């Protein structure tokens, strides 16, 4: 997990940005869920550490040097209540090696609802959980020795928003010498954010014709098997 803390020059907001590359094997989806939870929790803790120090120290070399001493402290709940005046934004991007129907996506984004039984067919009435992976998820069956429980992304029970959609970002799909289809095509990369971010615009993705010009990726014109996600993001202001 790589982390950088930025300052918005226009609104003076602080933006905590994380980038990660999760484990690749589809046989270990349960491990990816743990990795995702740990990464988001660390970003969440750091964002609140920044919030605390921003209330006490000017944002400069002194701020950075003192902040680095406290990166391991878990202070979100305590200091977010004491120093709520600063806007602390959160972005998390990278190669999550998990498709939209996988446990990582479910854990980071899922919103579950409490349904009230009623003879009048009462619809969804109350949000119950967000950022939640149930112990009944099939991914836990990948390790028969694992004793599992429901997994929350964050203690506060909130999830993140996928800003970049679920179109394919990985394209290794090709025909082998035997004529059989091999490789993979699907969405593995995402840009996640807290609820304050809005996607302003996104760079066009390569066309299918361009992706398949040399069978698959990587190729002569693309050094990676992944398609880059390039976008402009706006943050809502209070």
C-alpha positions as CSV (number, residue, x, y, z in Angstrom):
1,X,0.0,0.0,0.0
2,X,1.5,3.3,-1.1
3,X,0.1,6.5,0.5
4,X,0.5,10.1,-0.3
5,X,-1.2,13.1,1.4
6,X,-2.1,16.1,-0.8
7,X,-3.3,19.6,0.0
8,X,-6.0,21.1,-2.3
9,X,-4.7,24.6,-3.1
10,X,-8.1,26.1,-3.8
11,X,-10.2,24.8,-0.9
12,X,-7.4,23.9,1.5
13,X,-8.8,20.3,1.8
14,X,-6.5,17.4,2.6
15,X,-6.7,14.4,0.3
16,X,-5.4,11.0,1.5
17,X,-4.6,8.9,-1.6
18,X,-3.8,5.2,-1.5
19,X,-2.7,2.9,-4.3
20,X,-2.4,-0.9,-4.0
21,X,-2.0,-4.1,-6.0
22,X,-3.7,-7.1,-4.4
23,X,-2.8,-10.7,-4.6
24,X,-3.5,-12.1,-8.1
25,X,-4.6,-15.7,-7.8
26,X,-8.4,-16.4,-8.2
27,X,-7.9,-19.3,-5.8
28,X,-7.2,-16.9,-2.9
29,X,-10.2,-14.5,-3.1
30,X,-10.5,-14.6,0.7
31,X,-7.0,-13.3,1.1
32,X,-7.8,-10.4,-1.2
33,X,-10.7,-9.5,1.0
34,X,-8.5,-9.3,4.0
35,X,-5.9,-7.3,2.1
36,X,-8.6,-4.8,0.9
37,X,-9.9,-4.4,4.5
38,X,-6.5,-3.8,5.9
39,X,-5.6,-1.2,3.3
40,X,-8.8,0.8,3.6
41,X,-8.6,0.8,7.4
42,X,-5.0,2.1,7.2
43,X,-6.1,4.9,4.9
44,X,-9.0,5.7,7.2
45,X,-6.8,5.8,10.2
46,X,-4.3,8.0,8.4
47,X,-6.9,10.4,7.2
48,X,-7.9,11.1,10.8
49,X,-4.3,11.3,12.0
50,X,-3.9,14.0,9.3
51,X,-7.1,15.7,10.6
52,X,-5.7,15.9,14.1
53,X,-2.3,17.3,13.1
54,X,-3.8,19.7,10.7
55,X,-5.6,21.3,13.6
56,X,-2.3,21.9,15.4
57,X,0.5,22.3,13.0
58,X,1.0,24.3,9.8
59,X,1.1,22.0,6.7
60,X,4.8,22.0,5.7
61,X,8.0,20.2,6.5
62,X,7.4,20.3,10.2
63,X,3.9,18.8,9.6
64,X,5.3,16.0,7.5
65,X,8.1,15.1,9.8
66,X,5.8,14.9,12.8
67,X,3.1,13.1,10.9
68,X,5.5,10.4,9.9
69,X,6.1,9.6,13.5
70,X,2.4,9.0,14.1
71,X,1.4,7.1,11.0
72,X,0.7,3.9,13.0
73,X,-1.6,5.5,15.5
74,X,-5.3,4.6,15.2
75,X,-7.0,7.9,16.1
76,X,-9.9,8.3,13.7
77,X,-12.8,8.1,16.1
78,X,-11.2,10.2,18.8
79,X,-10.0,13.1,16.7
80,X,-12.7,13.3,14.1
81,X,-15.1,14.3,16.8
82,X,-12.7,16.8,18.4
83,X,-11.6,18.5,15.2
84,X,-14.3,18.3,12.5
85,X,-13.6,21.6,10.8
86,X,-11.2,20.3,8.2
87,X,-12.4,18.4,5.1
88,X,-10.4,15.2,4.9
89,X,-10.9,13.4,1.6
90,X,-10.1,9.7,0.8
91,X,-9.2,8.1,-2.6
92,X,-8.1,4.5,-3.0
93,X,-7.1,3.2,-6.4
94,X,-5.2,0.3,-7.9
95,X,-5.3,-3.2,-9.3
96,X,-7.6,-5.2,-7.0
97,X,-7.4,-8.4,-9.0
98,X,-11.1,-9.0,-8.3
99,X,-14.1,-8.7,-10.6
100,X,-17.3,-6.8,-9.7
101,X,-18.9,-10.1,-8.7
102,X,-16.1,-11.0,-6.3
103,X,-15.8,-10.6,-2.5
104,X,-13.4,-7.6,-2.6
105,X,-15.9,-5.5,-4.6
106,X,-18.7,-6.7,-2.3
107,X,-16.7,-5.8,0.8
108,X,-15.7,-2.3,-0.3
109,X,-19.0,-1.2,-1.8
110,X,-22.0,-3.3,-0.8
111,X,-25.0,-1.7,0.8
112,X,-27.3,-4.1,2.6
113,X,-30.8,-3.2,3.7
114,X,-33.1,-4.1,6.5
115,X,-36.4,-5.3,5.0
116,X,-39.5,-5.2,7.2
117,X,-42.0,-8.0,6.7
118,X,-45.4,-6.5,6.0
119,X,-48.6,-7.7,4.5
120,X,-48.7,-4.4,2.6
121,X,-45.3,-5.2,0.9
122,X,-43.3,-2.4,2.6
123,X,-40.2,-1.8,0.5
124,X,-36.7,-1.0,1.7
125,X,-37.0,1.3,4.7
126,X,-33.7,1.5,6.5
127,X,-30.0,1.2,5.5
128,X,-28.4,-1.5,7.7
129,X,-24.8,-2.1,6.7
130,X,-22.4,-0.7,4.2
131,X,-18.9,-2.1,3.4
132,X,-19.8,-5.6,4.7
133,X,-18.9,-9.2,3.6
134,X,-21.0,-11.9,5.2
135,X,-19.6,-15.0,6.7
136,X,-21.8,-16.9,4.4
137,X,-19.8,-15.6,1.3
138,X,-18.6,-18.5,-0.9
139,X,-15.0,-17.0,-0.8
140,X,-14.5,-18.3,2.7
141,X,-14.9,-21.9,1.5
142,X,-11.6,-21.6,-0.4
143,X,-9.9,-22.3,3.0
144,X,-11.5,-25.2,4.8
145,X,-9.5,-24.4,8.0
146,X,-10.7,-20.8,8.2
147,X,-13.1,-20.0,11.0
148,X,-14.9,-16.9,9.7
149,X,-17.2,-14.2,10.9
150,X,-18.9,-11.3,9.1
151,X,-16.2,-8.9,7.9
152,X,-16.7,-5.1,8.0
153,X,-14.6,-2.8,5.9
154,X,-14.5,-0.1,8.6
155,X,-15.6,-0.1,12.2
156,X,-18.1,2.7,11.5
157,X,-19.8,0.4,8.9
158,X,-19.3,2.6,5.9
159,X,-18.2,1.6,2.4
160,X,-16.6,3.4,-0.5
161,X,-17.9,4.5,-3.9
162,X,-16.6,3.2,-7.2
163,X,-16.0,6.2,-9.4
164,X,-14.7,4.5,-12.6
165,X,-17.3,1.8,-13.4
166,X,-16.9,-1.8,-14.2
167,X,-15.9,-1.9,-17.9
168,X,-13.0,-4.3,-18.6
169,X,-9.6,-3.0,-17.6
170,X,-7.6,-6.1,-18.2
171,X,-7.4,-7.8,-21.6
172,X,-5.3,-10.9,-22.1
173,X,-8.0,-12.8,-24.0
174,X,-6.6,-14.6,-27.0
175,X,-6.7,-17.8,-29.1
176,X,-4.0,-20.3,-28.3
177,X,-2.1,-22.3,-31.0
178,X,-4.8,-25.0,-30.5
179,X,-7.5,-22.6,-31.4
180,X,-9.0,-22.5,-27.9
181,X,-9.8,-19.3,-26.1
182,X,-7.3,-18.4,-23.4
183,X,-6.6,-15.5,-21.1
184,X,-9.0,-13.2,-19.4
185,X,-11.1,-10.1,-20.1
186,X,-12.7,-8.2,-17.2
187,X,-12.6,-5.3,-14.7
188,X,-9.9,-5.6,-12.1
189,X,-9.0,-1.9,-11.5
190,X,-11.0,0.7,-9.7
191,X,-10.8,4.2,-8.2
192,X,-12.7,4.3,-4.9
193,X,-13.6,7.3,-2.8
194,X,-15.6,8.4,0.2
195,X,-19.0,9.9,-0.4
196,X,-17.8,13.4,-1.1
197,X,-16.2,12.7,-4.4
198,X,-17.8,13.0,-7.8
199,X,-16.4,11.8,-11.2
200,X,-16.1,14.9,-13.4
201,X,-14.8,13.3,-16.5
202,X,-12.9,10.2,-17.6
203,X,-10.4,9.7,-20.4
204,X,-11.7,7.5,-23.3
205,X,-10.8,3.9,-23.1
206,X,-9.1,2.1,-26.0
207,X,-11.5,0.7,-28.6
208,X,-12.0,-3.1,-28.9
209,X,-10.4,-2.9,-32.3
210,X,-7.3,-1.3,-30.8
211,X,-7.2,-3.8,-27.9
212,X,-7.3,-6.8,-30.3
213,X,-5.0,-5.3,-33.0
214,X,-2.2,-7.5,-31.7
215,X,-4.4,-10.2,-30.3
216,X,-4.2,-9.2,-26.6
217,X,-2.4,-7.1,-24.1
218,X,0.5,-6.4,-23.5
219,X,1.4,-5.6,-27.1
220,X,3.6,-3.4,-29.3
221,X,1.4,-0.4,-28.5
222,X,0.6,-1.2,-24.8
223,X,3.2,-2.1,-22.2
224,X,0.7,-3.5,-19.7
225,X,-2.1,-6.0,-19.8
226,X,-4.2,-3.4,-17.9
227,X,-5.9,-0.4,-19.3
228,X,-5.2,2.9,-17.5
229,X,-7.9,4.6,-15.6
230,X,-7.5,8.4,-16.1
231,X,-10.1,10.7,-14.6
232,X,-10.8,14.1,-13.1
233,X,-12.5,14.1,-9.7
234,X,-14.4,16.8,-7.9
235,X,-15.1,17.0,-4.2
236,X,-18.4,18.3,-2.8
237,X,-17.9,21.4,-0.6
238,X,-19.7,21.9,2.6
